[in-house]
Amino acid sequence: MADTIFGKITRGEVPATFVYEDDQCVAINDINPQAPTHILVIPRKPIPRLVDASADDQALLGHLLLVARELAEQRGVGDGFRIVINNGEGGGQTVFHLHVHLLAGAPMAEAGLAPDMQ
């Protein structure tokens, strides 16, 4: 796997302001936010895409979601937020280091995101 900007951020090689950090992941505000709250939760382990995760990554993947939930609660948007994981170029992924988008603070239509199909 080629190194990415997110790998460099998690290792402290590229300056970034962490809104959360632990031994498994970091979280930063998205530099191109698609909603008033748009945080990226990035694992320190460089998994290129979700499809590249293995059974050994199960606890890490769950941890990323729990961190996103905690950040939503801290920002007062725990009652209404969206979690997005893009997978592959066809799925809108532009940085090939798995990351979780936490989006909140605007109705999904205003943020350019379609609501779940009913």
C-alpha positions in Angstrom: 0.0 0.0 0.0 1.3 3.5 -0.9 1.6 5.9 2.0 -1.2 8.5 2.3 -1.8 11.8 3.8 -3.8 10.1 6.6 -0.9 7.8 7.3 1.4 10.8 7.7 -1.2 12.6 9.9 -1.6 9.6 12.2 2.2 9.4 12.6 2.6 13.1 13.2 4.5 13.8 10.0 2.0 16.2 8.7 0.6 18.8 11.2 -3.0 18.4 12.1 -5.2 19.3 15.1 -6.7 16.2 16.6 -10.1 16.5 18.1 -9.6 13.0 19.5 -6.6 10.7 19.8 -5.9 7.3 21.3 -3.6 4.4 20.6 -5.9 3.1 17.8 -7.1 6.2 16.0 -7.2 9.9 15.6 -10.0 12.3 14.6 -9.7 15.5 12.7 -12.1 18.1 11.3 -12.6 17.6 7.6 -10.8 20.4 5.6 -13.7 20.3 3.1 -16.7 19.9 5.3 -20.0 18.7 3.8 -22.0 19.5 7.0 -21.6 21.8 10.0 -20.0 18.9 11.9 -17.8 16.8 9.6 -15.1 14.8 11.5 -12.9 12.1 10.1 -12.0 9.2 12.4 -8.9 7.6 11.1 -7.3 4.4 12.3 -3.6 4.4 12.9 -3.5 1.0 11.2 -3.3 1.7 7.4 -6.2 -0.3 5.9 -6.6 0.9 2.3 -10.4 0.2 2.0 -13.1 -1.3 4.1 -13.1 -4.3 1.8 -9.4 -4.8 2.7 -10.2 -5.2 6.4 -9.9 -8.7 7.9 -11.6 -10.5 10.8 -8.5 -9.4 12.8 -9.7 -5.8 12.4 -13.2 -6.4 13.9 -12.4 -4.7 17.2 -10.7 -1.8 15.5 -13.7 -1.2 13.2 -16.1 -1.2 16.2 -13.8 1.1 18.0 -13.9 3.6 15.1 -17.7 3.7 15.3 -17.7 4.1 19.1 -15.3 7.0 18.8 -17.6 8.6 16.2 -20.6 8.2 18.5 -18.6 9.7 21.4 -17.6 12.7 19.3 -21.2 13.2 18.2 -22.3 13.2 21.8 -19.6 15.7 22.8 -20.7 18.1 20.0 -24.4 17.9 20.9 -25.4 16.1 17.8 -25.9 12.6 19.3 -29.6 12.5 18.3 -29.0 13.0 14.6 -25.9 12.2 12.7 -24.7 10.1 9.8 -21.7 7.8 9.5 -20.2 7.3 6.0 -17.4 5.0 4.9 -16.6 5.3 1.3 -15.0 2.1 -0.3 -13.0 2.4 -3.5 -12.9 4.9 -6.2 -16.4 3.9 -7.4 -17.7 4.5 -3.9 -16.3 8.0 -3.7 -13.1 7.2 -1.7 -10.3 9.6 -2.6 -7.8 8.8 0.2 -7.0 5.1 0.3 -6.6 4.8 4.0 -9.9 3.7 5.6 -11.7 6.5 7.5 -15.1 7.1 9.0 -17.0 10.4 8.2 -19.1 11.8 11.0 -21.6 14.2 9.5 -24.2 16.2 11.4 -25.7 19.6 12.1 -27.7 20.1 8.9 -30.6 18.2 7.3 -29.2 15.6 5.0 -30.8 17.2 2.0 -29.1 20.5 2.7 -25.8 18.7 3.1 -26.2 17.1 -0.3 -26.8 13.7 1.2 -29.8 11.5 0.4 -31.8 10.1 3.4 -32.0 6.4 3.8 -34.3 4.6 1.4 -37.5 3.7 3.1 
